[in-house]
């Protein structure tokens, strides 16, 4: 498609997960259609093949697209996460998405080799992604150093997280308009005592909001999501969720969002809303 001058661009279905057309709609998946009634844990409310999940959290392949279509961002992204207690010593493939042409992978400081993209690879994936297929899983740190034309363009690191210790709140915007419509999307994450994201955390989180604002909604990336979207609580889905804060109309001031979960240190963030002339 890249080499065909008659192709103007690429259309991907879909950008976001969306409510409806739920997948899985048959318990055995797409491969066969032996329909039967799904059990409650199997039921889905959404279509889950988007590049971004229903909460607006990018999935891994978001970074694959970004690495190719936005090379100026110098993307370096590693997958999967590195919490696999049942896989110690077992082969665990590692992928790196980068806008560069090559990367070197390290496991606990030891180089696992430098790989370079092959624009003519028979396996199309190898034209755009780098793969280390024989990595023996050991807890610790996986690091990728990416290069382009021999020049280092960036690094990425994933670490084995300890037990969840604290909630972290990261708003996409802290300065808002007091017009009753402006929104801040706040990412909620469980982190360990060293600040590493806990990718297996499924904790229940409750929110409290103070100031001239309301909670417009909550969500996570779970395709089943059995909860309500307008609520003051949400379950983390593999360590993450989102709460959306909406400003009040014509009321400005300090807005404080707090998050609590049993056994974890609470998280807090402060926003501000201002009336515009």
TORLUMMAR-328123 format. One record per residue: x, y, z of N, C-alpha, C, CB in turn. Coordinates in steps of 0.001 Angstrom, whole numbers, padded with zeros to 6 digits, always signed. Atoms other than C-alpha are relative to their C-alpha. Glycine has a CB too. Layout:
BEGIN
XYZXYZXYZXYZ ...
REM end
This chain:
BEGIN
+000831-001189+000000+000000+000000+000000+000878+001255+000000-000947-000003+001216 -000902-001152-000034+002880+002371+000794+000580+000309-001371+001126-000245+000988 -000704-000168+001272+004438+001805-002626-000935+000290-001166+000805-001232-000303 +000973-000231+001068+001237+002253-004628-000363+001483-000030-001275-000880+000203 +000228-001447+000044+001039+005889-005745-001473+000360-000155+000788+000609-001136 +001432-000278+000113-002728+005533-006287-000705-000066+001352-000647-000981-000963 +000604+000081-001328-003338+004960-002560+000228+001312+000736+000586-001191+000809 -000101-001306-000649-004106+008214-000778+000253-000098+001496-001256+000787-000242 -000163+000108-001445-004054+006891+002767-000522-001328+000498-000712+001144+000711 +000425+001243-000632-005238+004259+005198-001218+000259+000885+001154-000616+000827 +001173-000068-000870-008607+003717+006863+000013-001224+000913-001329+000069-000835 -000047+001098-000971-008634+001643+010047-001319-000072+000750+001180+000182+000993 +001207+000211-000786-011760+000182+011615+000363-000898+001186-001148-000634-000870 +000429-001346-000338-011844+001169+014390+001108+000721+000762-001299-000033+000829 -000941-000755-000814-009965+003972+016062-000242-000251+001476-000103+001490-000305 +000384+000196-001399-011862+003606+019342-000873-001253+000123-000754+001251+000547 +001030+000971-000371-013636+000696+020984-001327+000751+000115+000361-000741+001350 +001289-000675-000064-017368+001410+020982-001067-000945+000548-000406+000523-001391 +001098+000773-000581-020580+000286+022673-000838-000591-001128-000879+000886+000939 +000787+000682+001019-022530-002256+020659+000847-000947-000818-000668+001004-000907 -000682+001033+000783-021668-005045+018209+001016-000745+000865+000699+000624-001227 -000945+000525-000988-020148-006833+021200+000806-001193-000502-000740-000394+001244 -000925+001101+000279-017164-009122+020813+000637-000389+001328+001097+000404-001076 +000496+001143+000773-017038-011939+021804-001521-000132+000063+000643-001282+000501 +001450+000245+000002-020598-012585+020716-000298-001484-000093-000674+000741-001164 +000113+001451-000139-019979-016327+020501+001148-000450+000882+000024-000731-001397 -000969+000346-001028-018106-018063+023263+001310-000530-000558-000587-001010+000921 -001206+000598+000556-015635-019838+020976+000734+000932-000965-000351-001284-000704 -000725-000969+000811-014594-016692+019125-000452+000022-001450+001465-000287+000058 +000363-000204+001390-014625-015758+015460+000177-001251-000847+000814+001116-000575 -000365+001113+000847-013207-019029+014198-001137-000951-000315+001087-000746+000628 +001179+000814+000289-016409-021011+014534-001215+000672+000625+000171-001459+000535 +001214-000695-000411-019981-019991+015122-000991-000953+000667-000653+000676-001202 +000865+000880-000789-021286-022739+017389-000571+000833+001140+000784-001261+000545 +000553-000940-000958-023576-020416+019253-000535-000719+001229-001101+000825-000646 +000559+000464-001259-024404-021007+022871-000114+001205+000917+000876-001130+000643 +000160-001121-000924-025417-018814+025759+001312+000248+000730-001144-000273+001012 -001233-000345-000676-022430-016968+027159-000213+000026+001507+000524+001349-000492 +000051-000190-001441-021665-017127+030847+000194+001484+000292+001080-000867+000726 -000071-001418-000339-021769-013802+032687+001401+000578-000188-000447+000210+001427 -001339-000567+000199-017956-013353+032736+000407+000120-001467+001010-000840+000720 -000359-000034+001412-017852-013956+028973-000718+001103-000764-000301-001329-000635 +000804-000980+000735-020451-011377+028025+000772+001290-000241-001289+000302+000757 -000656-001256+000351-019224-008252+026277-001048+001057-000307+000948-000190-001206 +000902-001112+000301-020843-004833+026000+000470+000806-001199-000133+000908+001206 -000584-000878+001003-018566-003377+023377+000754-000795-001067+000935+001007+000663 -000943+000520+000971-016545-004005+020261+001395+000445+000436-000337+000492-001455 -001268-000277-000684-012978-004232+021489+001214-000091-000913+000175-000953+001144 -001144+000101+000900-010799-004125+018373+000535+001369-000414-000381-000793-001231 -000493-001333+000307-010065-000385+018440+001478+000163+000301-000783+001021+000764 -001382-000360-000282-006641+001228+018531+000100+000610+001395+000539+000982-001064 +000115-000605-001329-007758+003075+021680-001198-000639+000684-000154+001571-000080 +001114+000678-000664-009964+001484+024328-001133+000960+000329+000483-000679+001269 +001209-000788-000234-013362+002719+025476+000239+001158+000966-001100-000892+000537 -000323-001062-000948-011779+004816+028236+000928+001050-000598+000632-000589+001239 -000923-000935+000629-009491+006585+025764+001456-000312+000274-000299+001381+000455 -001371+000404-000294-006388+004692+026905+000577-000703-001227+000059-000927+001256 -000585+000641+001182-004096+003806+023984+000384-001454+000270+001228+000780-000466 -000470+001382-000062-003523+000101+023341+001395-000061-000620-000990-000974-000736 -001368+000117+000509-000128-001242+022281+000095+000404-001460+000507-001421+000172 -000165-000278+001431-000825-000980+018571-000211+001465-000362-000955-000845-000794 +000024-001451+000179-001593+002721+018966+001421+000496-000290-000589+000709+001263 -001388-000444+000139+002172+003100+019266+000648-000535-001266+000809-000431+001207 -000476+000475+001296+002766+000991+016173-000375+000999-001089-000584-001396-000321 +000431-001001+000976+000702+003434+014117+000763+001310+000194-001515+000246+000115 -000704-001257-000270+002323+006404+015836+001446-000056-000483-000036+000319+001497 -001405+000122+000401+005822+005084+015165+000166+000158-001512+000563-001355+000449 -000114-000069+001462+005083+004888+011440-000497+001334-000560-000781-001143-000638 +000624-001187+000596+002807+007862+010766+000444+001306+000648-001495-000114+000093 -000473-001222-000674+004355+010316+013253+001440-000191+000472-000921+000363+001205 -001389+000269-000397+008117+009676+013193+000631+001128+000804+000834-000258-001221 -000556-001126-000745+008747+013145+014610-000153-000171+001516-000671+001290-000441 +000190+000227-001436+007504+011860+017986+001051-000939+000592-001385-000566+000253 -001096+000870-000437+010455+009456+018166-000499-001074+000981+001117+000840+000658 +000631+001028-000820+008304+006655+019547+000971-001134+000321-001234-000553-000707 -000648+001241-000413+009920+003856+021532-000951-000664+001000+001446+000259+000632 +001018+000663-000833+007368+001417+022971+000295-001487+000085-001426+000235-000569 -000271+001417-000241+007906-002025+024513-001281-000703+000418+001093-000178+001080 +001051+000853-000504+005376-004801+024938+000516-001437+000018-001289+000130-000859 +001085-000248-000939+004295-006810+026819+000521+000638+001293-000737-001308+000313 -000465-000400-001337+004383-005673+030457+000937-001088+000523-001211+000228+000990 -001033+000943-000456+006919-007510+032597-000319-000572+001380+001365+000690+000034 +000440+000689-001222+004886-009120+035403-000598-001347-000383-001040+000861+000796 +000431+001337+000401+004688-012834+034552+000551-001033+001000+000477-000324-001456 -000572+000882-001041+005269-014783+037804-000011-001476-000366-000754+000182+001287 +000065+001418+000381+004307-018087+036153+000877-000331-001200-001430-000387-000305 -000775+000227+001218+006722-017670+033245+001512+000079+000228-000402+001005-001050 -001433-000109-000261+010128-017521+034967+000747-001108-000747+000288-000077+001524 -000781+000942+000792+012623-019163+032613-000629-000391-001317+000241-001213+000785 +000683+000373+001240+010058-019580+029839+000188+001089-001060-001507-000243+000260 -000155-000934+001118+010376-017981+026414-001187+000960-000056+000134-000768-001336 +001032-001044-000002+008464-014680+026331+000366+001049-001045-000148+000654+001420 -000355-000945+001060+008557-012712+023045-000173+001456+000430-000842-000270-001232 +000045-001434-000279+009239-008975+023271-000033+000745-001329+001224+000452+000870 +000142-000823+001199+008185-006412+020655+000393+001437+000335-001458-000063-000555 -000313-001423-000133+009463-002871+020155-000557+000733-001211+001541+000235+000134 +000500-000872+001054+007617-000225+018152+000786+001307+000074-001548+000251+000142 -000779-001229+000008+009808+002699+017139-000018+000634-001380+001437-000272+000439 -000114-000720+001258+010025+005378+014486+001388-000103-000588-000363+001444+000192 -001342+000202+000507+013715+004530+014160+000076-001240-000871+000985-000103+001143 -000150+001166+000862+015144+001829+011939+000547-001224+000730+000901+000339-001148 -000557+001125-000740+016664-000335+014678-000083+000262+001498+001456-000258-000419 -000016-000136-001460+016825-000978+018414+000801-001141+000595-001440+000021+000581 -000691+001024-000773+018908-002865+020934-000801-000249+001270+001472+000426+000331 +000800+000381-001153+017138-004772+023704+000909-000510+001115-001041-001071-000388 -000761+000421-001168+018477-005297+027214-000941-000627+001026+000767+001195+000617 +000727+000618-001111+017235-007638+029949+000908+000001+001211-000466-001453-000351 -000804-000149-001221+018527-006718+033393+001448+000373-000315-000033-001294+000814 -001305-000533+000338+021428-004889+031782+000780-000784-001029+000795+000099+001205 -000699+000832+000972+022447-007688+029415-000628+000181-001379-000034-001487+000424 +000509-000199+001361+022145-007045+025677-000523-001305-000585+001096+000577-000904 +000583+001136+000715+019857-009399+023777+000122+000184-001512-001475-000182+000392 -000258-000198+001414+021035-008041+020458-000701+001222-000574-000415-001213-000759 +000564-001143+000721+020287-005238+018035-000688-000505-001260+001103+001048-000352 +000771+000403+001169+017569-005754+015439-000291+001214-000869-001312-000694+000419 +000263-001064+000964+016922-003714+012297-001221-000362-000843+001237+000242-000903 +001172+000245+000841+013698-003339+010346+000426-000383-001407-000910+001239-000039 -000248+000424+001377+013587-005029+006967-001165+000458-000859+000191-001549-000097 +001117-000546+000795+011474-002956+004518-000527-000967-001044+000431+001269-000684 +000436+000975+000992+011259-005977+002219-000308-001362+000618+001057-000154-001069 +000243+001268-000690+010510-008633+004835-001256-000681-000528-000122+000228+001510 +001161+000757+000462+008166-011397+003739-001132+000076+001002+000373-001453-000254 +000989-000204-001059+006398-011149+007104-000183+001504+000161+000447-000679+001361 +000226-001446+000048+004820-007691+006841+000298+000662+001337-001434+000296-000411 -000218-000569-001333+005025-007136+010595+001451+000419+000201-000402-001006+001076 -001413-000288-000205+008830-007181+010411+000471+001238-000760+000824-001188-000413 -000345-001247+000679+008785-004150+008129-000217+001206+000925-000836+000156-001287 +000409-001126-000844+007324-002006+010917+000306-000197+001476-001464+000245-000165 -000238+000286-001410+008070-003721+014246+001248-000851+000150-001213-000708+000629 -001178+000805-000322+011096-005304+015896-000400-001061+001012+001161+000887+000551 +000424+001115-000855+010762-008705+017555+001210-000784+000510-000953-000937-000770 -000941+000923-000622+012884-010711+019974-000842-001168+000503+000837+000689+001176 +000955+001089-000239+011122-014077+020042+000482-001035+001006-000308-000685-001291 -000536+001040-000867+013393-016062+022338+000513+000548+001335+001112-000729-000711 -000416-000606-001266+013631-013903+025480-000421-000898+001161-000608+001421+000160 +000373+000794-001171+013763-016045+028655-000467+000932+001119+001195-000879+000478 +000534-000950-000989+011532-014331+031195+000741-000089+001324-001491-000252+000228 -000545-000172-001333+013266-013097+034320-000526+001322+000531+001568-000039-000004 +000470-001279-000560+011805-010460+036652+001114+001035-000036-000504-000187+001451 -000985-001072+000020+013519-007103+036514-000349+001089-000975+001345-000543-000328 +000159-001145+000886+013930-004578+033740+000300-000367-001447+000904+001139+000445 -000225+000109+001439+013559-004652+029964+000144+001418-000542-001173-000778-000720 -000284-001335+000525+015056-001682+028146+000285-000088-001487+001191+000648+000743 -000266-000092+001433+015054-000742+024464+000653+001348-000295-001311-000177-000828 -000662-001217+000466+017433+001793+022933-000161+000042-001517+001527+000040+000424 +000332-000075+001420+016253+002933+019507+000950+000934-000743-001442+000469-000183 -000920-000771+000844+018356+004293+016652-000649+000267-001359+001352-000754-000180 +000389-000288+001372+017777+005910+013298+001238+000493-000742-001159+001055-000059 -001218-000314+000740+020606+006001+010767+001224+000087+000914-000174+001307-000751 -001146+000062-000899+022993+005152+013583-000037+000961+001165+001217+000243-000760 +000108-000984-001075+021849+007982+015859-001074-000424+001005-000323+001397-000574 +000958+000354-001045+020144+007260+019177-001147+001000+000018+000689-000053+001378 +001154-000910-000007+016596+008648+019179-000825-000104+001280-000889-000284-001196 +000770+000092-001236+015251+007432+022519+000104-001368+000638-001445+000326-000263 +000016+001258-000738+014795+004708+025099-001375-000226+000610+001083-000006+001093 +001217+000353-000735+011916+002902+026774+000355-001123+000968-001165-000432-000976 -000282+001001-001019+011865+000747+029891-001296-000508+000603+000912+000574+001092 +001088+000575-000793+009380-001643+031477+000641-000806+001116-000962-000895-000879 -000560+000682-001173+009975-003064+034945-001049-000894+000645+000531+001023+001025 +000884+000846-000790+008508-005835+037029-000459+000798+001211+000711-001324+000431 +000543-000780-001116+006213-004086+039494-000184-000881+001228-001341+000650-000393 +000309+000674-001249+005858-005013+043143-001488+000086+000290+000806+000602+001152 +001402-000075-000381+002600-005089+045048-000529+001429-000131-000186-000504+001431 +000565-001353+000072+000249-002137+044429+000080+000699+001347-001457-000049-000477 -000177-000746-001248+000960+000562+046997-000761+001321+000016+001465+000265+000234 +000542-001357+000047-000597+003805+045786-000782+000216-001278+001118+001036+000114 +000707-000443+001203-003010+005413+043346+000644+001273-000523-001508+000230+000290 -000554-001194+000643-001698+007961+040860-001031+000570-000956+001324-000326-000750 +000962-000683+000863-003930+010524+039140+000754+000951-000934-001060+000777+000847 -000696-000822+000995-002741+012170+035910-001019+000634-000938+001028-000847-000803 +000966-000665+000889-005100+014728+034313+000643+000410-001312-000600+001228+000685 -000546-000456+001278-004700+015535+030638+000065+001516-000059-000840-000531-001160 +000001-001467-000072-005486+019199+031472-000305+000411+001425-001038+000623-000991 +000245-000497-001351-005347+021145+034732-000689+001358+000013+001300+000089+000756 +000628-001310+000103-006574+024545+033549-001218-000112-000911+001003+001065-000536 +001256+000230+000712-010229+024496+032481-000837+001267-000061-000793-001118+000667 +000948-001109+000114-012946+026894+031350-001240-000300+000844-000395+000243-001488 +001192+000158-000840-015816+027421+033770-001247+000267-000828+000053+000951+001224 +001130-000214+000898-018464+027025+031070-001022-001127+000050+000495+000163-001406 +000938+001111-000113-020243+023845+032141+000215-001106-000997-001366+000498-000139 -000250+000999+001043-018789+021896+029216+001442-000508-000034-000349+000578-001340 -001404+000371+000120-015010+021779+029623+000297-001248+000838+000906+001171+000437 -000259+001304-000610-013578+018385+030542+001483-000207+000244-000543-001119-000882 -001347+000506-000240-010448+016936+032085-000102-001511+000134+000648+000648+001280 -000036+001450-000056-009729+013252+031475+001166-000405+000909+000145-000624-001436 -001002+000312-001018-007885+011917+034509+000310-001500-000036-000494+000428+001419 -000444+001387-000002-005896+008696+034147+000266-000443+001433+001266-000177-000875 -000173+000561-001338-006009+006549+037292+000850-001263-000133-001389-000311+000681 -000891+001155+000081-003178+004058+037849+000367-000488+001396+001271+000350-000793 -000567+000581-001210-002076+001682+040596+001493-000142-000213-000658-001378+000343 -001455+000080+000110+001677+001952+041215+000574-000650+001249+000616+001400-000214 -000657+000599-001166+004109+000139+043493+000779+001076+000748+000944-001164-000426 -000688-000986-000842+006308+001815+046116+001113+000733-000734+000569-000676+001221 -001034-000655+000795+008882+002661+043437-000572+000811-001163+000964-001032-000530 +000635-000770+001068+006361+004274+041083-000231-000757-001282+000809+001177-000297 +000259+000814+001185+006103+001390+038618-001483-000328-000116+000827-001292+000043 +001395+000354+000227+002678+000767+037064-000198-001485+000294-000429+000338-001454 +000322+001385-000347+001090-002431+038415-000979-000545-001036-000600-000101+001445 +000833+000367+001139-000250-004097+035251-001023-001086+000279+000860-000436-001108 +000972+001041-000325-002249-006791+037057-001034+000479+001017+000714-001229+000533 +000901-000519-001031-004108-004536+039534-001425+000142-000529+000504+001351+000516 +001422-000086+000377-007913-004796+039406-000814+000623+001143-000561-001413-000356 +000592-000561-001211-008701-002716+042514-001240+000840-000297+001022+000842+000732 +001153-000887+000056-011995-000946+043123+000421+001375+000524-001198-000579+000827 -000400-001359-000361-011471+002838+043257-001234+000873+000171+000943+000598-001068 +001103-000925-000258-013807+005440+044751+000531+001423-000047-000677-000295+001374 -000434-001371+000197-013639+009164+043937-000784+000961+000871-000136+000390-001452 +000654-001110-000677-014408+012329+045852+000438+001283-000675+000335+000020+001523 -000274-001228+000735-014667+015698+044143-000411+001197+000836-000735+000008-001355 +000276-001235-000734-014465+019113+045825+000221+001180-000930+000899+000117+001269 -000130-001175+000838-015030+022428+044098-001062+000047-001082+001367+000041-000622 +001041-000248+001016-017057+023744+041120+000110-000938-001206+000078+001444-000479 -000072+000979+001087-017187+020552+039061-000801-001230+000380+001470-000383-000314 +000689+001274-000219-018941+017211+038659+000754-001100-000741-001489+000072-000477 -000578+001131+000713-017894+013733+037582-000905-000339-001180+000180-001231+000944 +000791+000242+001203-019056+013295+033994-000064-001476-000361+000569+000783-001160 +000014+001418+000337-018149+009613+033754+001255-000715+000443-000181-000177-001474 -001151+000857-000299-015836+006723+034508+000013-001138-001010-000057-000551+001473 -000106+001129+000916-014538+003863+032383+001343-000676+000204-000171+000453-001471 -001298+000664+000107-011800+001304+031949+000020-000752-001330+000259-000975+001218 -000099+000642+001301-010650-000840+029045-000650-001358-000082+001408-000127-000372 +000607+001328-000040-012641-003935+030031-001186-000067-000959-000447-000352+001435 +001091+000085+000975-014880-005030+027159-001302-000462+000645+000378-000948-001130 +001229+000409-000698-017322-006465+029706-000580+001161+000804+000279-001199+000931 +000344-001171-000806-017407-003355+031987-001413-000092+000580+000130+001263-000838 +001333+000228-000555-020334-004420+034210-000558+001177+000784+000029-001194+000879 +000421-001129-000828-020541-001037+035956-000681+001075-000840+001201+000594+000740 +000623-001119+000692-022246+002231+035101+001067+001027-000380-001097+000650+000882 -000974-000978+000458-020472+004955+033175-000071+001303+000789-000206+000281-001468 +000129-001196-000831-021805+007769+035365-000072-000468+001448-001269+000859-000397 -000100+000522-001363-020662+006902+038877+001181+000672+000696+000164-001558-000001 -001126-000537-000761-018238+007876+041642+001014-001089+000329-000495+000660+001286 -000924+001110-000252-016337+004573+041471+000237-000754-001314-000564-000965+001107 -000328+000802+001174-014660+002294+038955+001032-001045+000409+000536+000894-001170 -001032+001007-000208-012593-000898+038903+001152+000249-000961-000571-001425-000187 -001146-000039+000900-009084-000718+037537-000041-001226-000899+001337+000063+000793 -000117+001124+000931-008579-002898+034482+001465-000114-000371-000906+000192-001279 -001434+000184+000175-005029-004226+034474+000767+001291+000307+000301-000467-001426 -000769-001112-000553-003838-001253+036486-000459+001385-000354+001361-000127-000414 +000364-001329+000466-005686+001596+034769-001509+000199-000092+000627+000257-001342 +001385-000416+000246-008991+003466+034522+000029+001505-000269-000953-000355+001228 +000110-001437+000283-010232+006968+033649-001244+000551+000675-000046+000269-001532 +001155-000744-000488-012503+009455+035391-000004+001354-000705+000038+000168+001567 +000133-001255+000738-013821+012502+033526-000649+001042+000898-000830-000199-001299 +000488-001094-000839-014315+015798+035391-000525+001123-000901+001131+000528+000947 +000603-001097+000766-016673+018481+034013-000158+001232+000891-001375-000427-000585 +000132-001232-000770-016585+022110+035155-001460+000426+000131+000811+001115-000649 +001316-000630-000150-019655+023922+036497-000039+001287-000827-000310+000299+001504 +000164-001199+000811-021048+026804+034477+000106+001248+000862-001343-000026-000733 -000164-001319-000626-019910+030293+035554+000465-000058+001455-001298+000749-000068 -000566+000109-001345-018323+028995+038756+001456-000405-000133-000790-001028+000878 -001411+000329+000120-014570+029178+038869+000596-000293+001369+000764+001138-000683 -000656+000288-001260-012085+028057+041479+000807-001289-000028-001014-000069+001088 -000849+001181-000178-010030+025188+042808-000857-001269+000015+000826+000111+001310 +000703+001286+000066-011142+021632+042006+000977-001084+000450-000549-000292-001458 -000865+001076-000486-009688+018719+043951-000683-001353-000182+000362+000222+001484 +000493+001355+000198-010173+015104+042878+000861-000950+000821+000013-000392-001510 -000699+000981-000822-009271+012369+045364-000489-001395-000365-000216+000284+001512 +000331+001390+000312-009195+008614+044796+000496-000896+001129+000622-000432-001362 -000362+000925-001070-009184+005866+047418-000300-001432-000427-000754+000347+001302 +000201+001422+000240-008931+002082+047326+000535-000750+001213+000708-000469-001324 -000444+000725-001186-008656-000416+050204+001436-000510-000139-000935-001164+000274 -001370+000485-000023-005025-001102+051085+000995+000829-000774+000032-001355-000512 -000896-000834+000791-003599+001618+048826+000023+001426+000540-000423-000005-001476 -000063-001413-000333-002375+005119+049549-000866+000770-000986+001465+000518-000021 +000888-000735+000914-004907+007587+048134+000777+000861-000980-000962+000873+000790 -000561-000910+000989-004223+009685+045062-000785+001289-000032+000018-000643-001384 +000666-001305+000016-005032+013345+044553+000565+000831-001140+000175+000739+001360 -000460-000990+000974-004862+015980+041832-000866+001236+000121-000041-000565-001449 +000698-001285-000115-005866+019652+041726-000115+000622-001386+000745+000965+000984 +000281-000711+001240-007479+021401+038747-000486+001401+000335-001049-000759-000858 +000550-001341-000203-008576+025006+038281-000875+000380-001186+001132+001039+000194 +000900-000478+001058-011477+026472+036361-000084+001527+000081-001431-000649+000134 +000070-001453+000069-011694+030067+035183-001098+000420-000970+001358+000593-000426 +000993-000545+000909-014511+032074+033694+000688+000777-001111-000996+000896+000752 -000578-000713+001135-013742+033404+030253-000858+001201-000326+000133-000922-001228 +000767-001222+000322-014735+036926+029141-001047-000253-001067+000937+001112-000465 
REM end
